[in-house]
Amino acid sequence: MSSTATRVAILDYGSGNLLSARRALERVGATVDVTSDPRVATEAEALVVPGVGAFAACMQGLEAVKGPRIIGERLAGSRPVLGICVGMQVMFDRGTEFADGEHAESAGARGCGEWPGVVERLEAPVLPHMGWNTVEAAEHSVLFAGMPADERFYFVHSYGVRDWVMETSDHLRAPDVTWAAHGTRFVAAVENGPLTATQFHPEKSGDAGLQLLENWIRAIG
């Protein structure tokens, strides 16, 4: 594992596997602070935004510690951010969890809006999607570099982004989008400049998850 002592802040906003994320990052050589202090979170070399539970509840917790502002300021300064599970989902415009009925597609909770798109219920015979799954890694992915195509990662979720709608131009490099499938295809990871996210839990994905975190840390350095 890498010995690079990159200082990583894990944003503590009341949601997420803080201890397991900390241990995984320390195993790949990072120096880790678990914090709800906006200054520490903004100034760290890298920030991890974990997340478990409902989209709206995670957004409420983020807003309580000024999370959307912290994320926005970091990205404006090209400072790395990694979202995990619901920490990935809240980077999109909106989540439809608990927004049932005929207006569900236009209702739901507002996200951070760093990426356009909607987090919606997966179309699958069994939910939640819980367990190990392969992914279709993006061709130029840094996160999945050096991993076999049949590598598996650990997922726990019922909602995801089924349509990637971000427009690109000749002047902007298109994000690297990795996909997975459970009943239907959904976004499993995104690499978009300083903003990176995974729908699965790298900190619970054994050696593959550690390799992914090491690749992310190495890319920062």
C-alpha positions in Angstrom: 0.0 0.0 0.0 1.0 3.6 -0.6 3.1 5.4 2.1 2.0 8.8 0.9 0.8 10.7 4.0 -2.0 12.6 2.3 -4.2 14.4 4.8 -7.8 13.3 4.3 -10.8 14.7 6.1 -13.9 12.5 6.5 -17.0 14.8 6.9 -18.9 13.8 10.0 -22.5 14.9 9.6 -24.3 12.1 11.4 -24.4 9.6 8.5 -21.9 7.1 7.2 -19.5 4.4 8.2 -16.9 6.7 9.7 -14.8 4.1 11.5 -14.5 1.7 8.6 -13.8 4.5 6.2 -11.1 5.8 8.5 -9.4 2.4 8.9 -9.5 1.8 5.1 -7.9 5.2 4.3 -5.3 4.7 7.0 -4.4 1.3 5.6 -3.6 2.9 2.2 -1.3 5.5 3.8 -3.5 8.5 4.5 -3.5 10.6 7.6 -7.2 10.9 8.5 -9.3 13.5 10.4 -13.0 12.8 11.1 -14.5 16.2 11.5 -17.6 18.4 11.3 -15.4 21.5 11.4 -15.9 23.5 8.1 -12.4 24.9 8.2 -10.7 21.5 8.6 -13.0 19.9 5.9 -12.3 22.8 3.5 -8.6 22.9 4.0 -7.7 19.2 4.0 -5.8 17.8 1.0 -8.8 15.6 0.3 -12.4 15.2 1.6 -14.5 12.1 1.9 -18.3 12.5 2.1 -19.8 9.1 3.3 -23.5 8.4 3.5 -26.0 5.8 4.5 -29.7 5.9 4.9 -32.2 8.1 3.1 -31.3 10.9 0.7 -33.3 13.6 2.4 -31.9 12.8 5.9 -28.3 12.9 4.6 -28.9 16.3 3.0 -30.3 17.6 6.2 -27.2 16.4 8.1 -25.0 17.9 5.4 -26.7 21.3 5.5 -26.4 21.3 9.3 -22.5 21.3 9.0 -22.5 23.5 5.9 -21.6 20.5 3.7 -22.9 21.8 0.4 -20.8 25.0 0.8 -17.7 23.0 1.8 -18.0 20.8 -1.2 -18.7 23.7 -3.5 -15.7 25.7 -2.3 -13.4 22.7 -2.5 -14.4 21.9 -6.1 -14.1 25.6 -7.1 -10.5 25.4 -6.0 -10.0 21.9 -7.6 -9.6 20.3 -4.3 -10.5 16.6 -4.3 -13.8 15.2 -2.9 -14.8 11.6 -2.8 -18.5 10.7 -2.2 -19.5 7.2 -1.0 -22.9 5.6 -1.4 -25.5 8.2 -0.4 -22.5 10.5 -0.3 -22.4 10.0 -4.1 -26.1 10.4 -4.6 -26.3 13.8 -2.9 -23.9 15.2 -5.5 -26.8 15.0 -8.0 -29.7 17.5 -8.4 -32.4 15.5 -6.7 -33.4 12.3 -5.0 -36.9 10.8 -5.2 -36.8 8.5 -2.2 -40.2 8.6 -0.4 -41.6 10.8 -3.2 -44.3 8.4 -4.3 -47.3 8.9 -6.5 -48.0 10.5 -9.8 -45.7 13.4 -9.1 -42.7 11.4 -7.9 -40.6 12.2 -10.9 -40.7 15.9 -10.2 -40.7 15.7 -6.4 -38.2 14.6 -3.8 -35.3 16.2 -1.9 -32.8 18.7 -3.4 -29.2 17.5 -3.6 -26.0 19.5 -3.8 -26.4 19.9 -7.6 -22.8 19.3 -8.6 -24.0 16.9 -11.3 -27.3 17.0 -13.1 -29.5 14.0 -12.7 -32.0 12.3 -10.5 -31.5 9.5 -7.9 -34.4 7.2 -8.3 -35.6 3.7 -7.2 -33.9 0.9 -9.1 -36.1 -1.4 -11.2 -35.2 -4.8 -9.9 -37.1 -7.8 -8.6 -35.2 -7.8 -5.3 -34.4 -4.6 -3.3 -32.3 -3.5 -1.7 -29.4 -4.4 -3.9 -27.1 -5.8 -1.2 -23.9 -7.7 -1.8 -21.0 -8.1 -4.2 -21.3 -7.0 -7.8 -19.0 -6.5 -10.8 -18.8 -3.1 -12.6 -18.3 -1.9 -16.1 -15.3 0.4 -15.5 -14.8 3.5 -17.7 -12.2 3.0 -20.3 -9.8 5.6 -18.9 -10.6 5.1 -15.2 -8.0 5.9 -12.7 -10.0 4.4 -9.8 -10.1 0.9 -11.3 -6.6 1.0 -12.8 -4.8 -2.4 -12.4 -8.0 -4.3 -11.5 -9.4 -7.3 -13.4 -12.7 -6.8 -15.2 -14.4 -9.3 -13.0 -13.5 -7.5 -9.7 -16.4 -7.2 -7.3 -17.4 -4.4 -4.9 -19.9 -4.3 -2.1 -23.2 -2.5 -2.7 -26.1 -1.7 -0.3 -28.8 0.5 -1.9 -32.2 0.6 -3.4 -31.8 3.9 -5.3 -29.3 5.0 -7.9 -28.8 7.2 -11.0 -30.1 5.3 -13.9 -29.5 8.0 -16.6 -26.3 10.0 -16.9 -27.5 13.4 -18.3 -24.5 15.7 -18.0 -23.8 17.5 -21.3 -20.2 17.9 -22.4 -18.4 20.0 -25.0 -15.2 20.0 -27.0 -13.7 22.2 -24.4 -14.4 20.0 -21.4 -13.2 16.5 -20.8 -16.2 14.2 -20.3 -16.3 12.5 -16.9 -15.4 8.8 -16.7 -18.6 7.0 -15.7 -18.6 3.4 -14.5 -21.8 1.4 -14.6 -23.2 -1.7 -12.8 -26.4 -3.6 -13.1 -29.1 -4.9 -10.7 -32.3 -5.4 -12.6 -31.3 -2.3 -14.6 -28.1 -0.4 -15.2 -27.1 2.4 -12.9 -24.1 4.6 -12.3 -21.6 2.8 -10.0 -18.8 5.5 -10.0 -18.0 8.8 -11.5 -14.6 10.5 -12.0 -15.0 14.1 -12.9 -11.9 16.2 -12.2 -11.7 16.9 -8.4 -15.1 15.2 -7.8 -15.1 11.5 -7.6 -17.8 9.2 -6.2 -18.8 5.5 -5.8 -22.2 4.0 -5.3 -20.6 1.0 -3.6 -18.6 1.0 -0.4 -14.9 0.8 -1.1 -14.2 0.6 2.7 -16.3 -2.6 2.8 -15.0 -4.1 -0.5 -11.9 -5.9 0.8 -8.7 -5.7 -1.1 -10.4 -4.3 -4.2 -11.8 -1.4 -2.2 -8.4 -0.7 -0.7 -6.8 -0.8 -4.2 -9.4 1.7 -5.4 -8.8 4.0 -2.4 -5.0 3.8 -3.0 -5.5 4.7 -6.7 -7.6 7.7 -5.6 -4.9 8.8 -3.0 -2.1 8.3 -5.5 -3.9 10.5 -8.1 -4.2 13.3 -5.6 -0.5 13.3 -4.8 
